Every structure is written in structure tokens, then in C-alpha cells.
């Protein structure tokens, strides 16, 4: 009987220990289940947040693409309007030089601008602004170009071809009439006049570097007085705009961009058809 009683107490103690273990395991299981549920809720919240962010990101991407399309369209419109203005201004200058019999400057305009106006030249398609050329401007240019060739006596065309037959190439100024330095001086003067209309900052840079040399060549009779008067008008206007400062006879460009090259009288390209539009 004593042995049975002792066995009973031992069994009760073991049962109590097992129950304590079961209660501990149950509590741990419930705690794990609570943690799992909390993690699942956090996962669902993060998924929802991700979905909202993804939708917002898609909206922003669509808005960004729409803005890019709009900006591209604005750039194209700006390029078209600038090209139209540049073409009209160039033709006005060409006509003015012809009227004033400044054939060197008129020839310089034709050499520089033939790729913009003449669809027959082989380098015409290398200039992306060709698509904005109007028939009226093209007709006017060809008429002025023909007048220059008839009156100047020093305009010639390069010859291009593959051996099977030659076609007229790019217009150039005969070097026997004007040397390379004279032609280059005319090009620098034309760059100033043209940039003044479409990019005054660039004109100020060119003028600050080349004004003295151009003034000296004008005094020597390379350019007509009316052309030098135009240069003075440009200098006065750029100074009034604050883009130029004249102090002790020296000009300084008040612009942040890099200026033109220091080598003023570098030779022209040996192949005029490869001269790039500046």
C-alpha cells in the first residue's frame, strides 16, 4: 500500500510537470501565432503601400513622358521659328551687301549659307534645319546668289563627281581675288553680324576678340563703309545691353560662355564642301 501511494504521488508530480510544460508550450504557440499574425498584417500593409507607390510611380512616369513629349515639341517649334528668323535675316543681309556692292561680304554669306538654302548641293542634307526652308526663301536666295555670281566676278563653284560626270559643287571665293586671311576676316565679321541676331552673347564674344583686327581691315578698304557702320551699330547696341564693356579702347565680353579660338587668322578648310556651318 505504501508503494502504491508513493507511486501515485510521483505520477501526480509528473502530471503537474507535464501540464506546466504544456501550458508553457501553449503560451509560446499563442505568442508565435500572435507574432505571425502581426507579421502578416505588416506584410499586407507593406504590399498595399507598395501597390500605391507603384501606381503613383506609374502616374509619375506617364507625366514625365508627357512632359518630355511637350518639351520636345516646344524645342521643335523654337528651332523652326529660329530657323525662319535666321533665314530671313541672312537673306536681308545678303541683299544689303549686294546693294552696297560689298561683294566680299555677300560672297561670304553665300559660302557660309549655301547648305541652308540650296537643295542641289551635296552637303545640303547634312544640315538638319533644311526641313524648315520655305520655297519663297529658297527662291529669293537663288536669285541673290545668281546676282552675286554675275556682278562680283570672283565667285566660283567647286566640282564634285564620281568620274561619270561632274555636277556643280559648293560656292567659293576665288583665292586670286581675296587671300585666305581676307576671306577669314570676312567670315569673322559675318559671324558677328549673324550671331547678333540669333545669339547676342556669341556676337559679344566674337566682337571682343576680333574688333580691332576687323576695324583695321575696314580702314584698309577691305569692307565697305556701310558694313563697318553696321559693325559699329552692333557694338553700340551690345554695349548698351551690358554684354560688352569698352574701357581704354579695349572691349570685354560680359558673358559666361567660352569665347572663340585665340588663333584669329587660321586658314580656311582646304575642301570648302567640308566647312561646317558655324
C-alpha positions as a LaTeX table, in Angstrom:
\begin{tabular}{lrrr}
\hline
Residue & $x$ (\AA) & $y$ (\AA) & $z$ (\AA) \\
\hline
Unk1 & 0.00 & 0.00 & 0.00 \\
Unk2 & 2.80 & 2.43 & 0.83 \\
Unk3 & 4.47 & 1.63 & $-2.50$ \\
Unk4 & 1.25 & 2.32 & $-4.39$ \\
Unk5 & 0.76 & 5.61 & $-2.53$ \\
Unk6 & 4.31 & 6.67 & $-3.32$ \\
Unk7 & 3.83 & 5.77 & $-6.98$ \\
Unk8 & 0.63 & 7.83 & $-7.03$ \\
Unk9 & 2.37 & 10.94 & $-5.67$ \\
Unk10 & 5.20 & 10.53 & $-8.16$ \\
Unk11 & 2.68 & 10.25 & $-11.02$ \\
Unk12 & 0.82 & 13.33 & $-9.80$ \\
Unk13 & 4.04 & 15.27 & $-9.66$ \\
Unk14 & 4.94 & 14.14 & $-13.17$ \\
Unk15 & 1.45 & 15.11 & $-14.38$ \\
Unk16 & 1.83 & 18.56 & $-12.85$ \\
Unk17 & 5.21 & 18.98 & $-14.55$ \\
Unk18 & 3.78 & 17.86 & $-17.90$ \\
Unk19 & 0.87 & 20.26 & $-17.50$ \\
Unk20 & 3.29 & 23.09 & $-16.75$ \\
Unk21 & 5.22 & 22.18 & $-19.89$ \\
Unk22 & 2.00 & 22.05 & $-21.89$ \\
Unk23 & 0.94 & 25.45 & $-20.56$ \\
Unk24 & 4.39 & 26.86 & $-21.47$ \\
Unk25 & 4.22 & 25.35 & $-24.94$ \\
Unk26 & 0.65 & 26.62 & $-25.41$ \\
Unk27 & 1.66 & 30.12 & $-24.34$ \\
Unk28 & 4.65 & 30.04 & $-26.67$ \\
Unk29 & 2.45 & 28.80 & $-29.51$ \\
Unk30 & $-0.08$ & 31.56 & $-28.91$ \\
Unk31 & 2.72 & 34.10 & $-28.77$ \\
Unk32 & 4.14 & 32.77 & $-32.05$ \\
Unk33 & 0.69 & 32.84 & $-33.64$ \\
Unk34 & 0.28 & 36.46 & $-32.50$ \\
Unk35 & 3.68 & 37.34 & $-33.95$ \\
Unk36 & 2.80 & 35.56 & $-37.19$ \\
Unk37 & $-0.49$ & 37.46 & $-37.42$ \\
Unk38 & 1.31 & 40.74 & $-36.70$ \\
Unk39 & 3.87 & 39.96 & $-39.40$ \\
Unk40 & 1.11 & 39.05 & $-41.85$ \\
Unk41 & $-0.66$ & 42.33 & $-41.13$ \\
Unk42 & 2.60 & 44.23 & $-41.63$ \\
Unk43 & 3.20 & 42.30 & $-44.84$ \\
Unk44 & $-0.28$ & 43.22 & $-46.10$ \\
Unk45 & 0.30 & 46.87 & $-45.17$ \\
Unk46 & 3.64 & 46.92 & $-46.96$ \\
Unk47 & 2.11 & 45.26 & $-50.02$ \\
Unk48 & $-0.66$ & 47.83 & $-50.11$ \\
Unk49 & 1.89 & 50.63 & $-49.66$ \\
Unk50 & 3.99 & 49.13 & $-52.46$ \\
Unk51 & 0.97 & 48.89 & $-54.74$ \\
Unk52 & 0.05 & 52.51 & $-54.01$ \\
Unk53 & 3.63 & 53.60 & $-54.61$ \\
Unk54 & 3.78 & 51.56 & $-57.81$ \\
Unk55 & 0.59 & 53.17 & $-59.06$ \\
Unk56 & 1.93 & 56.59 & $-58.08$ \\
Unk57 & 5.22 & 55.81 & $-59.81$ \\
Unk58 & 3.38 & 54.77 & $-62.98$ \\
Unk59 & 1.44 & 58.04 & $-62.89$ \\
Unk60 & 4.66 & 60.00 & $-62.44$ \\
Unk61 & 6.29 & 58.09 & $-65.29$ \\
Unk62 & 3.36 & 58.87 & $-67.57$ \\
Unk63 & 3.50 & 62.52 & $-66.53$ \\
Unk64 & 7.25 & 62.54 & $-67.14$ \\
Unk65 & 6.83 & 61.05 & $-70.62$ \\
Unk66 & 4.10 & 63.57 & $-71.36$ \\
Unk67 & 6.35 & 66.43 & $-70.22$ \\
Unk68 & 9.21 & 65.10 & $-72.37$ \\
Unk69 & 6.92 & 65.00 & $-75.38$ \\
Unk70 & 5.73 & 68.52 & $-74.68$ \\
Unk71 & 9.30 & 69.81 & $-74.23$ \\
Unk72 & 10.40 & 68.14 & $-77.48$ \\
Unk73 & 7.52 & 69.78 & $-79.30$ \\
Unk74 & 8.45 & 73.17 & $-77.82$ \\
Unk75 & 12.08 & 72.65 & $-78.88$ \\
Unk76 & 10.99 & 71.77 & $-82.40$ \\
Unk77 & 8.77 & 74.84 & $-82.59$ \\
Unk78 & 11.57 & 77.02 & $-81.23$ \\
Unk79 & 14.03 & 75.56 & $-83.75$ \\
Unk80 & 11.57 & 76.16 & $-86.57$ \\
Unk81 & 10.91 & 79.78 & $-85.58$ \\
Unk82 & 14.63 & 80.44 & $-85.01$ \\
Unk83 & 15.47 & 78.93 & $-88.39$ \\
Unk84 & 12.84 & 81.00 & $-90.16$ \\
Unk85 & 14.15 & 84.15 & $-88.49$ \\
Unk86 & 17.76 & 83.20 & $-89.20$ \\
Unk87 & 16.97 & 82.53 & $-92.87$ \\
Unk88 & 15.09 & 85.80 & $-93.31$ \\
Unk89 & 17.80 & 87.80 & $-91.53$ \\
Unk90 & 20.54 & 86.14 & $-93.60$ \\
Unk91 & 18.74 & 86.97 & $-96.84$ \\
Unk92 & 18.21 & 90.59 & $-95.72$ \\
Unk93 & 21.94 & 90.90 & $-95.01$ \\
Unk94 & 22.85 & 89.31 & $-98.34$ \\
Unk95 & 20.59 & 91.72 & $-100.19$ \\
Unk96 & 22.03 & 94.67 & $-98.24$ \\
Unk97 & 25.61 & 93.70 & $-99.07$ \\
Unk98 & 24.71 & 93.35 & $-102.74$ \\
Unk99 & 23.03 & 96.76 & $-102.79$ \\
Unk100 & 26.07 & 98.34 & $-101.11$ \\
Unk101 & 28.38 & 96.47 & $-103.53$ \\
Unk102 & 30.22 & 94.80 & $-100.66$ \\
Unk103 & 30.65 & 91.67 & $-102.75$ \\
Unk104 & 33.22 & 90.13 & $-100.40$ \\
Unk105 & 30.67 & 90.09 & $-97.56$ \\
Unk106 & 27.92 & 88.93 & $-99.92$ \\
Unk107 & 30.18 & 86.11 & $-101.11$ \\
Unk108 & 30.99 & 85.19 & $-97.53$ \\
Unk109 & 27.28 & 84.90 & $-96.75$ \\
Unk110 & 26.74 & 82.65 & $-99.77$ \\
Unk111 & 29.73 & 80.42 & $-98.91$ \\
Unk112 & 28.50 & 80.08 & $-95.33$ \\
Unk113 & 24.79 & 79.71 & $-96.10$ \\
Unk114 & 24.57 & 77.65 & $-99.29$ \\
Unk115 & 24.00 & 74.50 & $-97.23$ \\
Unk116 & 20.92 & 76.15 & $-95.69$ \\
Unk117 & 19.24 & 77.31 & $-98.89$ \\
Unk118 & 20.45 & 75.26 & $-101.83$ \\
Unk119 & 18.88 & 71.81 & $-102.12$ \\
Unk120 & 21.18 & 70.96 & $-105.05$ \\
Unk121 & 24.42 & 70.99 & $-103.07$ \\
Unk122 & 25.77 & 67.63 & $-101.95$ \\
Unk123 & 26.12 & 68.74 & $-98.31$ \\
Unk124 & 22.62 & 70.21 & $-98.08$ \\
Unk125 & 21.14 & 67.21 & $-96.26$ \\
Unk126 & 23.85 & 67.36 & $-93.57$ \\
Unk127 & 22.12 & 70.38 & $-92.01$ \\
Unk128 & 19.06 & 69.35 & $-90.02$ \\
Unk129 & 17.37 & 72.76 & $-90.37$ \\
Unk130 & 16.79 & 72.15 & $-94.09$ \\
Unk131 & 13.32 & 70.84 & $-93.30$ \\
Unk132 & 12.25 & 74.38 & $-92.31$ \\
Unk133 & 13.30 & 76.03 & $-95.59$ \\
Unk134 & 10.37 & 77.75 & $-97.27$ \\
Unk135 & 10.03 & 77.87 & $-101.08$ \\
Unk136 & 9.94 & 81.68 & $-101.00$ \\
Unk137 & 13.24 & 81.91 & $-99.09$ \\
Unk138 & 14.86 & 79.32 & $-101.33$ \\
Unk139 & 13.79 & 81.21 & $-104.48$ \\
Unk140 & 14.98 & 84.54 & $-103.07$ \\
Unk141 & 18.35 & 83.08 & $-102.10$ \\
Unk142 & 18.98 & 81.54 & $-105.52$ \\
Unk143 & 18.13 & 84.85 & $-107.19$ \\
Unk144 & 20.50 & 86.79 & $-104.92$ \\
Unk145 & 23.20 & 84.15 & $-105.38$ \\
Unk146 & 22.86 & 84.39 & $-109.17$ \\
Unk147 & 23.13 & 88.19 & $-108.94$ \\
Unk148 & 26.30 & 87.89 & $-106.87$ \\
Unk149 & 27.89 & 85.50 & $-109.37$ \\
Unk150 & 27.09 & 87.90 & $-112.23$ \\
Unk151 & 28.30 & 91.07 & $-110.52$ \\
Unk152 & 31.26 & 90.03 & $-108.36$ \\
Unk153 & 33.43 & 88.24 & $-110.88$ \\
Unk154 & 35.22 & 86.20 & $-108.23$ \\
Unk155 & 32.64 & 83.58 & $-107.20$ \\
Unk156 & 33.28 & 80.05 & $-108.47$ \\
Unk157 & 31.90 & 76.57 & $-107.84$ \\
Unk158 & 33.86 & 73.52 & $-106.79$ \\
Unk159 & 33.41 & 70.43 & $-108.93$ \\
Unk160 & 32.27 & 67.14 & $-107.50$ \\
Unk161 & 31.59 & 63.80 & $-109.07$ \\
Unk162 & 32.37 & 60.10 & $-109.25$ \\
Unk163 & 34.10 & 60.17 & $-112.63$ \\
Unk164 & 30.97 & 59.53 & $-114.65$ \\
Unk165 & 30.14 & 63.21 & $-114.87$ \\
Unk166 & 30.52 & 66.31 & $-112.75$ \\
Unk167 & 27.87 & 68.41 & $-111.12$ \\
Unk168 & 28.18 & 71.92 & $-109.62$ \\
Unk169 & 29.52 & 71.83 & $-106.10$ \\
Unk170 & 29.77 & 74.40 & $-103.31$ \\
Unk171 & 30.31 & 78.11 & $-103.98$ \\
Unk172 & 33.70 & 79.53 & $-103.00$ \\
Unk173 & 35.56 & 82.81 & $-103.39$ \\
Unk174 & 38.42 & 82.75 & $-105.88$ \\
Unk175 & 41.65 & 82.96 & $-103.89$ \\
Unk176 & 43.19 & 85.11 & $-106.61$ \\
Unk177 & 40.69 & 87.86 & $-105.70$ \\
Unk178 & 40.92 & 87.59 & $-101.92$ \\
Unk179 & 43.52 & 85.71 & $-99.91$ \\
Unk180 & 42.78 & 83.32 & $-97.07$ \\
Unk181 & 43.35 & 85.94 & $-94.37$ \\
Unk182 & 40.99 & 88.38 & $-96.08$ \\
Unk183 & 38.34 & 85.70 & $-96.52$ \\
Unk184 & 38.73 & 84.61 & $-92.91$ \\
Unk185 & 38.37 & 88.20 & $-91.71$ \\
Unk186 & 35.14 & 88.46 & $-93.70$ \\
Unk187 & 33.91 & 85.22 & $-92.13$ \\
Unk188 & 34.58 & 86.53 & $-88.60$ \\
Unk189 & 32.71 & 89.75 & $-89.43$ \\
Unk190 & 29.78 & 87.75 & $-90.82$ \\
Unk191 & 29.70 & 85.55 & $-87.70$ \\
Unk192 & 29.40 & 88.70 & $-85.55$ \\
Unk193 & 26.60 & 90.11 & $-87.72$ \\
Unk194 & 24.69 & 86.82 & $-87.83$ \\
Unk195 & 25.16 & 85.93 & $-84.16$ \\
Unk196 & 23.97 & 89.39 & $-83.19$ \\
Unk197 & 20.51 & 88.46 & $-84.48$ \\
Unk198 & 20.18 & 84.95 & $-83.04$ \\
Unk199 & 22.71 & 84.79 & $-80.16$ \\
Unk200 & 23.89 & 88.20 & $-78.90$ \\
Unk201 & 26.14 & 86.60 & $-76.28$ \\
Unk202 & 28.11 & 84.87 & $-79.04$ \\
Unk203 & 28.34 & 88.10 & $-81.03$ \\
Unk204 & 29.76 & 89.87 & $-77.98$ \\
Unk205 & 32.43 & 87.20 & $-77.61$ \\
Unk206 & 33.43 & 87.37 & $-81.28$ \\
Unk207 & 33.44 & 91.16 & $-81.25$ \\
Unk208 & 35.59 & 91.45 & $-78.14$ \\
Unk209 & 38.28 & 89.25 & $-79.74$ \\
Unk210 & 38.22 & 90.40 & $-83.37$ \\
Unk211 & 37.02 & 94.02 & $-83.31$ \\
Unk212 & 40.45 & 95.68 & $-83.55$ \\
Unk213 & 41.55 & 93.46 & $-86.44$ \\
Unk214 & 38.29 & 93.99 & $-88.32$ \\
Unk215 & 38.46 & 97.74 & $-87.73$ \\
Unk216 & 41.98 & 97.85 & $-89.12$ \\
Unk217 & 40.98 & 95.86 & $-92.20$ \\
Unk218 & 37.98 & 98.09 & $-92.70$ \\
Unk219 & 40.24 & 101.14 & $-92.61$ \\
Unk220 & 42.36 & 99.45 & $-95.29$ \\
Unk221 & 39.28 & 99.23 & $-97.52$ \\
Unk222 & 38.56 & 95.51 & $-97.29$ \\
Unk223 & 34.94 & 96.23 & $-96.31$ \\
Unk224 & 32.52 & 98.89 & $-97.48$ \\
Unk225 & 31.86 & 101.85 & $-95.12$ \\
Unk226 & 28.21 & 100.78 & $-94.75$ \\
Unk227 & 29.35 & 97.39 & $-93.49$ \\
Unk228 & 31.67 & 98.98 & $-90.94$ \\
Unk229 & 28.81 & 101.24 & $-89.85$ \\
Unk230 & 26.73 & 98.11 & $-89.24$ \\
Unk231 & 29.56 & 96.69 & $-87.10$ \\
Unk232 & 29.64 & 99.91 & $-85.05$ \\
Unk233 & 25.88 & 99.78 & $-84.58$ \\
Unk234 & 26.15 & 96.22 & $-83.29$ \\
Unk235 & 28.96 & 97.16 & $-80.92$ \\
Unk236 & 26.97 & 100.12 & $-79.57$ \\
Unk237 & 23.85 & 98.02 & $-79.02$ \\
Unk238 & 25.71 & 95.16 & $-77.33$ \\
Unk239 & 27.41 & 97.69 & $-75.07$ \\
Unk240 & 24.06 & 99.26 & $-74.14$ \\
Unk241 & 22.76 & 95.78 & $-73.29$ \\
Unk242 & 25.68 & 95.24 & $-70.94$ \\
Unk243 & 27.09 & 92.36 & $-72.99$ \\
Unk244 & 30.16 & 94.42 & $-73.88$ \\
Unk245 & 32.27 & 96.84 & $-71.89$ \\
Unk246 & 34.65 & 99.29 & $-73.54$ \\
Unk247 & 37.42 & 100.62 & $-71.33$ \\
Unk248 & 40.55 & 102.41 & $-72.53$ \\
Unk249 & 39.77 & 101.34 & $-76.08$ \\
Unk250 & 39.59 & 97.64 & $-75.15$ \\
Unk251 & 36.41 & 95.56 & $-75.41$ \\
Unk252 & 35.45 & 92.94 & $-72.83$ \\
Unk253 & 32.60 & 90.47 & $-73.26$ \\
Unk254 & 30.45 & 90.18 & $-70.14$ \\
Unk255 & 29.25 & 86.65 & $-70.86$ \\
Unk256 & 29.98 & 83.34 & $-69.18$ \\
Unk257 & 30.40 & 81.05 & $-72.18$ \\
Unk258 & 33.76 & 80.10 & $-73.62$ \\
Unk259 & 34.96 & 82.55 & $-76.23$ \\
Unk260 & 36.18 & 81.86 & $-79.79$ \\
Unk261 & 39.58 & 80.43 & $-80.53$ \\
Unk262 & 42.64 & 82.63 & $-79.97$ \\
Unk263 & 44.07 & 81.82 & $-83.39$ \\
Unk264 & 42.31 & 84.55 & $-85.35$ \\
Unk265 & 43.62 & 84.01 & $-88.87$ \\
Unk266 & 43.72 & 80.23 & $-89.13$ \\
Unk267 & 43.50 & 79.00 & $-92.77$ \\
Unk268 & 40.19 & 78.08 & $-94.34$ \\
Unk269 & 39.29 & 74.44 & $-94.86$ \\
Unk270 & 41.08 & 73.11 & $-97.92$ \\
Unk271 & 37.84 & 71.50 & $-99.10$ \\
Unk272 & 35.05 & 74.12 & $-98.98$ \\
Unk273 & 32.40 & 71.40 & $-99.12$ \\
Unk274 & 33.56 & 70.25 & $-95.67$ \\
Unk275 & 33.26 & 73.64 & $-94.00$ \\
Unk276 & 30.71 & 73.24 & $-91.22$ \\
Unk277 & 28.01 & 75.76 & $-90.54$ \\
Unk278 & 29.13 & 77.81 & $-87.55$ \\
\hline
\end{tabular}
